[in-house]
Structures are given as C-alpha cells and as structure tokens.
C-alpha cells in the first residue's frame, strides 16, 4: 500500500459533523495547523501561514470524535493524506483531506480525561446534545463509570474496565511524592 501517512498538530476549526451511513458512522471537521517559529531578529515567536485540512473519520472513531471534540480544542491527527482537485464555477480548486486513523487531544497544551467506551454502551454523542447546553457534563444514560452516580471511587470500581476508578490517581499522587523527595 502506497499511502502517505501524516501526523498533524493543530486545532479543531469547526465542530464535528456526524452522520450515520449504511456502513457505520461518518464524521468530518476542519482542522487548522499553524506553524510557530522563533524569529531571531525580533527575539519572539511568530505564527506562520495557517493551513486547513478536512479530517474524515469512519465507524467507531467517527462516533467517538463526535462526543469528544469541540471547536478550538488542540488535537493531534494521524492519518492518510489525500489531495484532490475539482473544478467549480470555472476555477480549479485543490482540497487536502486527512482520512484519520487516530485522533487525540494535544496534551502539551492541556489535560484530558479518557473514558473507555464499552461495546453495547450508548454513544457518547450526548456532548453535542442537551447536556452541553445545560452545562451538565455529558454522560450516556445508565453510565456508572468513575464519575457516575456514586461519584469517584464507588465500590464497583473493581468490576470496571482497566483505567477506571481512583486507584490510578492515588498511584500518581504517590509517584509525585516519591519524585518530589528525590534530590
């Protein structure tokens, strides 16, 4: 396979548009990438030209994108580069698309809380729905994860998938204290 794989770091320029198709979900959004360079003469960082890409995702990735990404959020997108040309109204236009393989939040610019989606669990698309408008956190109906109805560290944590519960945070706190005590 002669695909050109690229990894881009930038910001979501539009909201994620999600649609159900016969073969599963499909999502797309515009992605802005602006390089920053150190200007030695002025002794400060300057922004370069912003490039815009349309990111396409399919099936599970599409569904998870629609419940996880909002306009302006910093992201890392990895996928296949597709360049296409079209003629519209007598003008030749070039479009650059990325068929996403993986998308994640850029943790150099903030933090994120990962939630594993279990098969059969309702979609996380509630983020774009009424929960977001009311200010309440998005949560699928019947969700009983670490931030579920019993709050963090509920007694059912041991039955939850790897990565849930508060054990992780207490391990991080211990590790932080150990690192702080190292000379």
C-alpha positions in Angstrom: 0.0 0.0 0.0 1.4 3.4 -1.0 -0.5 5.7 1.3 1.1 8.8 2.6 0.7 8.9 6.4 1.0 12.2 8.2 0.7 13.4 11.7 -0.6 17.0 12.2 -0.8 19.1 15.3 -3.3 21.9 15.4 -6.8 23.0 16.5 -10.3 21.9 15.5 -11.6 24.8 13.4 -15.2 23.6 13.1 -17.5 21.4 15.1 -17.6 17.7 14.2 -20.4 16.8 11.7 -21.5 13.2 12.4 -23.8 11.2 10.1 -25.0 7.6 10.2 -24.3 5.7 7.0 -25.1 2.2 5.8 -21.6 1.0 6.7 -21.5 2.8 10.1 -20.8 6.4 11.3 -19.0 9.1 9.3 -17.6 12.3 10.8 -15.7 15.3 9.4 -14.4 18.5 10.7 -12.0 21.2 9.6 -8.5 21.3 11.2 -6.2 24.3 11.4 -2.5 23.9 11.6 -0.3 27.0 12.2 3.5 26.5 12.5 5.3 28.6 15.1 8.9 29.7 14.5 11.4 31.6 16.6 12.3 34.9 15.0 15.9 35.5 15.9 15.9 39.2 14.9 12.8 40.1 17.0 13.6 37.6 19.7 10.0 36.2 19.8 7.8 33.5 18.5 5.8 34.2 15.3 3.0 32.4 13.6 3.4 31.1 10.1 0.7 30.6 7.5 -2.3 28.6 8.7 -3.2 25.5 6.6 -6.7 24.0 6.7 -7.5 20.3 6.3 -10.7 18.4 6.2 -10.4 15.4 8.6 -12.6 12.4 7.8 -13.3 9.5 10.2 -15.3 6.4 9.9 -17.2 3.9 12.2 -16.1 3.9 15.9 -13.6 6.7 15.5 -16.3 8.9 14.0 -18.7 8.3 16.8 -16.0 8.9 19.5 -14.9 12.1 17.7 -18.5 13.5 17.8 -18.6 13.0 21.5 -15.1 14.2 22.3 -14.1 17.2 20.1 -15.3 20.8 20.2 -14.2 23.9 18.2 -10.8 25.3 19.2 -9.5 22.2 21.0 -5.9 21.3 20.4 -5.6 18.0 18.7 -3.1 15.6 17.1 -4.4 13.9 14.0 -2.7 10.9 12.3 -4.0 9.5 9.0 -3.7 9.1 5.3 -3.1 12.3 3.2 -5.5 12.7 0.2 -5.1 15.6 -2.2 -7.9 16.1 -4.8 -8.6 18.7 -7.4 -12.0 19.9 -8.5 -13.2 22.4 -11.0 -16.0 24.6 -9.7 -17.5 27.6 -11.5 -14.6 27.5 -14.0 -12.0 27.6 -11.3 -9.6 24.8 -10.4 -9.5 24.2 -6.6 -7.3 21.9 -4.6 -8.6 20.2 -1.4 -6.4 18.5 1.2 -8.1 15.8 3.2 -6.9 13.5 6.0 -8.5 10.1 6.4 -8.0 9.8 10.2 -6.5 6.6 11.7 -6.2 8.2 15.2 -7.1 11.5 16.8 -6.3 12.7 20.3 -6.1 15.8 22.4 -2.7 17.5 22.4 -1.6 17.0 26.0 1.3 19.5 25.7 -1.4 22.2 25.8 -3.8 20.8 28.4 -5.2 17.7 30.2 -7.8 15.2 29.2 -9.8 12.5 31.0 -10.0 9.3 28.9 -13.2 7.2 29.2 -13.2 3.8 27.6 -16.3 3.0 25.6 -17.6 -0.5 26.1 -19.3 -2.3 23.3 -23.0 -2.0 23.6 -22.7 1.1 25.7 -24.8 4.1 24.4 -22.9 6.6 22.3 -21.1 9.5 23.8 -22.7 11.9 21.4 -24.7 13.5 24.3 -21.9 16.1 24.5 -23.3 17.8 21.5 -26.8 17.5 22.8 -28.8 18.8 25.7 -26.2 18.1 28.4 -23.8 20.6 26.9 -26.4 23.3 26.6 -27.5 22.8 30.3 -23.9 22.9 31.4 -24.0 19.4 32.9 -21.3 17.0 31.9 -22.1 14.7 29.0 -22.8 11.2 30.2 -24.6 8.4 28.5 -27.8 7.1 30.1 -27.1 4.5 32.7 -23.4 5.4 32.9 -21.8 4.2 36.1 -18.1 4.8 35.4 -15.7 6.5 37.8 -17.7 9.8 37.6 -21.0 8.0 37.6 -23.9 8.4 40.1 -21.9 7.1 43.0 -19.0 9.5 42.4 -15.3 8.8 42.1 -14.1 5.6 43.7 -17.5 4.0 44.0 -17.5 0.4 45.4 -18.0 -1.1 42.0 -14.6 0.1 40.7 -13.0 -3.3 40.9 -15.6 -4.6 38.4 -14.9 -1.8 35.9 -12.6 -2.0 32.9 -8.9 -1.2 33.3 -8.3 2.5 33.7 -11.4 3.4 35.7 -11.7 4.3 39.4 -9.4 6.3 41.7 -6.5 3.8 42.1 -4.8 5.5 39.1 -4.9 8.9 40.7 -3.7 7.6 44.1 -0.8 5.9 42.3 0.0 9.2 40.5 -0.1 11.0 43.8 2.3 8.5 45.4 4.6 8.7 42.4 4.6 12.5 42.6 5.5 12.5 46.3 8.3 10.0 45.5 9.7 12.2 42.7 9.5 15.3 44.9 11.6 13.6 47.5 14.4 12.6 45.0 17.3 15.1 45.3 
